[in-house]
Amino acid sequence: MKKIIIFCLLAIIGSNLKAQIVDEIVAVVADKIILRSDIELAYEQASRDIGVAHDSIKCIILEQKLIENLLVIKAQVDSLPVSEERIDAELDERIRYFAQQYGGEKALEEIYGKSIADIKATNRERIKNNQLASSMMAKIVKDVKVTPTDIKNFYNEIPVDSLPYYSAEVELSQIILEPKISKESRMVALEKATDLRRRIVENGDNFSTLALLYSDDKGSAAKGGVLGYFGRGMMVPEFEGAAFRLKPDSVSKVIETKYGYHIIQVINRKGDEVNARHILIMPKIYSTDVEIAKHKLDSIIQLVKMDSMKFEDAAKKFSSDDVTKGSGGFIGSGGLGNTHIPVDELSKELNINVQSMEVGDISEPELITLPGPDQKKAWRVFYLKSETPPHRANLKEDYQKLQALAFEKKQQQTKQKWMDHNRKQFYIQVNGPYAQCPQINPWIQNK
């Protein structure tokens, strides 16, 4: 089966098709219909997203919709469960997204010509069907596995001159260790936040002025601490819980989150959204905290060099980097345990580090500035596990990549087999010029 191209149809809610479409039924799957307007709306969005407008895209969209409808129908036949809570959550998320894009819920209602409640009601069935289709697809492929024999056979079936060619690659792992904030620093920050709240509540000092002068959230501080409207799930739980409990113009107690200590003032509430301002006081990292972190990292590396712990295990246990620690610190690790990364995909900085290392080396700890507005400092070390020169794929050096390719092929074969069997079980009709699309022929032949 050709790789299914799934277009982002979030514009279901936000789309504003200027040209009026004379609607008609272009396809039927059992009791489900596909309208010309469904195709045209998706085509308009896809053309904008990929920057290409061609009628062949409409054929791809129709095939995708036929597949989606078949999946939904089979999910209903198999009585697959669907979560009303998940449907509500996805509807809320889409409403929030488009409300932000168009300037709030009121603007969205004007563009759509319906209330938020009506927008949700209009799109509820569509969201439900999307979830049913996803559940059915997950059921189809859930038992797909590849054995070593499958991988070897997959490799042997590829002509030598068609084997993938891989550029130079490395296995490069890292440990990033952020200094821990001391109890004393937390206490100083809490006292500062508490004093600022006292000045607002007891002395009547202006919240916005204090935010501008003292808040460590420099992005919002420049606007007097104003964050703008946000819905549930968009802030860390402690902050969100406090904000949604507050009445307009009221000031929260000092709230602690992973970012530090907050004072919150709600400006306004509108539906399921809150507009608030805040002051953030972040505990400071002192030079002694930085040195303590350096000594800890030195101790970790010493354990690795003494073979008391593998570098990958140390990364999983100690690294502060959530992106890489789960994979043992490997940078750019792919699916199914692939830990290799092409050298030409490394940043200039990482490339310089690799050039100065031999396989098996662990670099000296370096103090870096982490990305983000906080400009946090952290210590980082690298471990170069392996280097692979440019080469054609082989089982010894590229087993994980070939495993992923074989797995993907087996998944596609499983999906195709399921599709070929199940589309024969239901009435399918495609009308007009769409019946001439090459990829639609299997759907209507022998019907």
N, C-alpha and C positions, 0 to 999 in steps of 0.2 A: 504494500500500500504506500502510495506517495506520502511523504511527510506532511502531516496535517498542519496547515498554516492557520493559527488562531489569531484573529484580529482583535485588538483591544476595543471592545464595544461599550466601554464606560460611557460613551456619548449617547447611550440609550436615554439617559436622563438629561444630558446637557445639549444634545444636538438640536440645531435649528435649521432644518432644510428649507432653503429659500424657495427653490422651484417646487411648484405643486406637482405631485405625481398622480397620474391617473392609475389607481390601484387595480390590481388583478391578481388572481391566484396563479403562481408560476410552478408550484410543485405541491404534491400531497404525499404524506407518509402516514398510512393508516388513517386516523382521524385528525391528523395534524396538518395544517396548511402552512405554506410559505408564500408570503406576499411579495409582489414586486417592490413595494416600498421597503420591506425588510432588506432586500438585496441592495437597493439604491442607497439607503442610509449607511449600511456597512461599507459600501463601495466608496461613498464620499469620505467617510472617516479613514478608510485604508489608504485612499489616494493621498490624503493629507499626510498621513503618518509615514508612508514610504516614498512620497514625492513622485509617484508614477501613476498615470491614469491610462488604463488599457482594459478593454472588454474582457480579456482573459481572466482578470482579477474577479470579475463577477462570476465566472464559472467556478473559480476556487471557493468563493464565498458560498455559492449555492451548494457545492459538495460538502462544505463544512456544516451547513445548516441541515442537510440531509442526514449526515452522520449524527449531529446533535439530536435531531428528532428521533432517529432510530434508537439511540442510546436511552433517551427519555422514555420512549414507549416500552423498551425491554426492561428498564428499571421499574416501571410501574407494574409490568407483568410479573416481575420477580419480587414485587413488594419491598423494594429497597427503602429503608427508613430515610426520612429527611428531617432535619432539625429546624423547627420554627424559630428557635433562638438564633441559629446561624443565619437564617434568612433575614431576620430583623437586624442583626449586626451588620450584614453586608449592605442592606438598604441604608442603614444609618451612615455607614462609611461612605457610600457613594453620594448621599445627600450632602455630607460634610465636605467632601472633595469638591463637588461642583458649586456649593455655596461659597467656598473660599475662592474658587476661580472667578465667579461672577459677582462677588461683592456682597455675599450674605444670602440668607434664605429668602428674604423679601424679593431681592433681585431675581433669584432663581424662579420663584413663583411667577413673577411677571414674564420672564422669558418662556417658561413652560406653559403659562396660561392656566395653571392649576395650583391648588394649595399643596403644601408639603405632604399632608395626609393623602391627598388624591394621587400625588406623584408616586408615593410608596405603594398605594393600592394598585395603580396601573402597572407597576413594574414587579409586583410581588410574584406573580406566576412565572415571569421570565427568570427571575433569580432562582426560584424553586427548581425550574427546569435545568438551569445551569448546574445546580448542585446535584440533581439526579443524574445528569449526564456525566459529571465528574466521578460520582460514586460508582456508576456502571463501568466506566473505563478503568477505575482502580480495581474493580472486581475481575475484569477481563485479564489484567496483567499481573494480578497479585501472586500467582504461583509461578511466574516465569523465572527461571534460573538458568545459569549456564555452568556446565561442568568443564573440567580441564579438557575432556575429549571434544566438547563443543568448540572450545576456543582453538584447539589444535586444528580441527577440521575447518573452522572458519578461516584460519590463517592459510592452510594448505589450498583452499579453494581460490585464493587471490593469486592471479598471475604475478610472477616475480616483478615484471616491469610496471605493475599496477599497485604494488605495495606502497603504503604511505611513506613519505620521506620526512623525517624529523630533523629539525635543526639541532644544534648543540643544546643540551639540557643539563640542568643541575638539580640535585636535591638539597635545598637550602632551608635549614630550620633556624628558628630564632626564639629567644626568651626575652621578653620585655618585662621589666620589673619597675613598677611605680613605687616611689617612697610612700610609706604609710603616714597618715596624719596622726600626730601625737595627741594624747588626751588634753595636754595643755593648750594646744592650738585650737582644738574643738571648743574648749571652755572659753577661750578669748573670743572666738567667733560668736558663740552663743550669747556671751555677755554684750557684745556689740549690737547684735540683732535685738536683744531684749531691750537695750537702752533706746534704740531707734523706735521700737514699737511704743515705748513709754512716752517718747517725745511726741509721737503722733496722737496717741490716745489721751494722754493726760495734759500735755502742753499745747496740743492743737497745731503742732508743726505740720507743714504741707507735705503730704505723702510724696507727691511728684518731685518736689525739690530735694527731699532726702534721697529718693531713688537716683536722681541725677547725680548727686554728690557722692553717694556711698555704695550704690549697688554694684556687685561684681559681675552682674549680667550686663555687659556694656551695650549689647544690642538693644535691650529694652530700656536701659538707663537713659539713653539719649532721648527717649520718648517719654520720660517721666515714669518709667517702669511699666508702660502699657504693653501688654502681650497681644491684644486683639482677641477676637472671638475664637474659642476652641470648644470642641465637644468631648464627650467621654472617650477615653482610650488614647487621647492625644498627649496627655501629660503623665508624669510618673504618678503612681497611685496615691501617695501621701498628699501630693500637691493637689491633684484632682479632687480627692475626697474633701479636702478642706475648702477648696474653691466652690464646689457645688453645694456645700452646706451653708455658705455665707449668704446673707441678704445684701442687696445693693447698698453700697457706701459703708458697709461694716468692715472691720479690720480683723483679720485672723489672729490667733495666737502665733507664736513662733513655731514654724513647721520645719521639721528636719527631713531632708531627702538625701539621696546619694550625692547631690551637688553641693549641699551645705544647708544653711538656715534661711528660711523664707518668711517674709511678712507679706500677706496677700490682702488686697482690697478689691472687692467686686465692684465694677462700674455699672454693669447692666446684665440682665439675663434676657435671652430671646429664644423661646422654645427649648431645645435641648443643648443650647450653647451658652457659654458665659464669656463676658468680656471682663478682663481683670488686669490689674497692675500689681507688680510685686517688687520687693527689694530682696536681693540675694546677697548674703554674706558667706563667703567661702572660707573655710579654715585654711590657713596658710601653711605651706610646706617650708620648713626651715632647713638651713644648710646641714644641721645635724641629722635631720630625717633623710636627706639625700645620701649622706655618708653611711648611715645605718643600712640603707637599701643596697649600697655598693658592697658593703661587707657581706651582706646576705647573699648577693649574687656571686661573689667570689667563693663563698662556701659551697654554693650549689654546683658551680663549675668544678670545684675540687672533688666533689663526690663523683661527678661524671668522669673526670680524668682518672680517678682511682677505681673505675669500673664498679662503683657501688650503686650507680643509677645510670640508665640510658638517658641521653640528652632529650629524646622524645618524651620520655616519662617525666623528666624534670619540667619540660615545657607544659605538659598537661597539668602538672601539680602546682607549679609556681608562677607561670607567666600571667601577666595582667592583660594580655592582648586577647580579647574574646574572639577575634576573627580567626586566629591561627592556633590557639592553645588546644582546641578540641582535636586537631589533626596532628598533634605532637609538635606544633610550632612550624610546620612546613608551610612555606610561602607559595601561594598559588596552587595548592593541592587540588586535584580534580576529583571526580566521582570514583566510586569503587576502590578507594584507597590509593589512587594515583598521586604520588608525591613529587613528581618531576615537573619542572617548569622550564620552558624554552629560555635560553639566555637572553634572546632579543626581546622578551617580554618583561625582563627585569628593569627597574628604574635605573637611571644613570648612577645613583648613589649605591644601589645594591650591586650593580655591575662592577663598580670600583672595588667594593669589598670582596667580591668573588675572585677578581683578578689577582688579589694579593694573598689568596689562601690556597692551600693544598688540600686534597681530599683527606678528611679526618680532622682538619684543624678546627679549633674553636677560637674565634676572634677575641681580642681584648675588649672588656666592657667599655662602651662609649655612652656619654650622657647626651640624650637627644630631646628635642622638643616635640611632643605629640601633636598631631593635627587637631584643629579645633580652636574655638575662640579662647579657651581657658589657658592655652600655652603651657600645659603641664609638662614637667620634666620627668624623664624615666631613663633607666639604664637598659642597654640592649647588647646582647651578644649573638653571634651567628655560629652555626655549625654546618660545615660543608660535608654532607654525607657521601655524595657521589658526583661525578661529572661524566657526561656521555657525549662523544663527538657526533657531528652530523652523520646520519645513516638512514638506510631503508629499514622499515620495521622488521623486527625479528622477535621470536618468542622469549629469548633470554632477557633482552634489555627492555622490551616493550610489552611484557605480559599484561600489565594492568590496563594499558591503553587498548590492546586487542580484546581483553576481557570486556571493556566498556563497549567497544564496537560490536562484538558478538552479542552482548546483552541487548543492545539497541536493535540489532537486526532481528533477534528472536522476539522481542516485544512487537516490532512492526509485523512480523509474520503472524504472530498470535492475534493481533488486532485485525489483520487482513482476513485471516481464516474466520474469525468471529463475524466480520462484516459480510463476507461472502455467504455464510450460512444464514444469518439472521435477516438480511434484506430480502431473501426469498420467502420469508414467512409472512410478510406484510404487503399490503397493497401500496404500490409506489407509482406515481405518475408525475412526469415533468412536461410542461407545456411550452409551446412557442420556440423561440430561438435557443433557449437554454437546453433543449433536448439535443442540440447539435454539439454541445460541449464534449470534448473527448473524454474527460474524467467522469461525465455523467452516464456514458454508455453502459457501464456495468450495472447501474441502478435500474435501467429500464429494459435491458435485453431480457428476453424470455418472459416478459410481463404480459 
